[in-house]
Amino acid sequence: MRYTVFGATGGTGRQLVRQALDAGHEVTAVVRDPRRLPDRERAGLRIVVADITDPAALRPAVAGHDAALSALGAPNNKAAGIASAGTRAILRALDTEGVRRFVAVSATPVGPPPEGEGVLYRRVVLPLVRRAFREVYADLAVMEDEIRAAGAEWTVVRPPRLTDRPLTGEYRTRIGGAVPGGLTVGRADLAHAVLALAVDPAAVREVVGVAS
């Protein structure tokens, strides 16, 4: 496969690049600062420096690729806006170049809690998290709306709180929404799930929860 990875220098993006290369795929990483990419010297990796909000600048990065994987996101409310703005440009570039498959990482709090989730989580934990990162989640919600309105064969992946736990391969997925009782997931396991979902026909035009 030939993948384009957006947000490649973030925690999840680095894992996507590394694991895709380890699996023998070709990867184009779209970055602002190549020095922040640990695997920049590896065979099979091509680095493109581009403005993530400029569709024309992104076209060379997606042309001829099988799928685009996005780990774009803001670390705090002040930086919110990049997920929706970047995704809007990515989708335009994909459409222009005829690349159909697109997998984007969102977040569990963007959607409703799963059925059967405990009262403490639904009435206390989730509202507190949503309030603390309201601008971040509002931006991700706009991003998801942009994705649903596009013609791409999309998948939106919603993880809970991310950790730096090493890759275990022991995680759960749920098509249609959040994973019950899923409070955390490692970035390495999230990346592993994204790569698996990218080639899973059952995940096309679906929201998929991923959690430990």
Secondary structure as GFF3:
##gff-version 3
##sequence-region A 1 212
A	DSSP	beta_strand	2	6	.	.	.	ID=ss1
A	DSSP	alpha_helix	11	22	.	.	.	ID=ss2
A	DSSP	beta_strand	26	31	.	.	.	ID=ss3
A	DSSP	three_ten_helix	34	36	.	.	.	ID=ss4
A	DSSP	beta_strand	45	49	.	.	.	ID=ss5
A	DSSP	alpha_helix	55	62	.	.	.	ID=ss6
A	DSSP	beta_strand	67	70	.	.	.	ID=ss7
A	DSSP	three_ten_helix	77	79	.	.	.	ID=ss8
A	DSSP	alpha_helix	82	97	.	.	.	ID=ss9
A	DSSP	beta_strand	101	105	.	.	.	ID=ss10
A	DSSP	three_ten_helix	108	110	.	.	.	ID=ss11
A	DSSP	alpha_helix	119	120	.	.	.	ID=ss12
A	DSSP	pi_helix	121	125	.	.	.	ID=ss13
A	DSSP	alpha_helix	126	132	.	.	.	ID=ss14
A	DSSP	alpha_helix	134	149	.	.	.	ID=ss15
A	DSSP	beta_strand	153	158	.	.	.	ID=ss16
A	DSSP	beta_strand	161	163	.	.	.	ID=ss17
A	DSSP	beta_strand	172	175	.	.	.	ID=ss18
A	DSSP	beta_strand	184	186	.	.	.	ID=ss19
A	DSSP	alpha_helix	187	197	.	.	.	ID=ss20
A	DSSP	three_ten_helix	201	203	.	.	.	ID=ss21
A	DSSP	beta_strand	206	211	.	.	.	ID=ss22
###
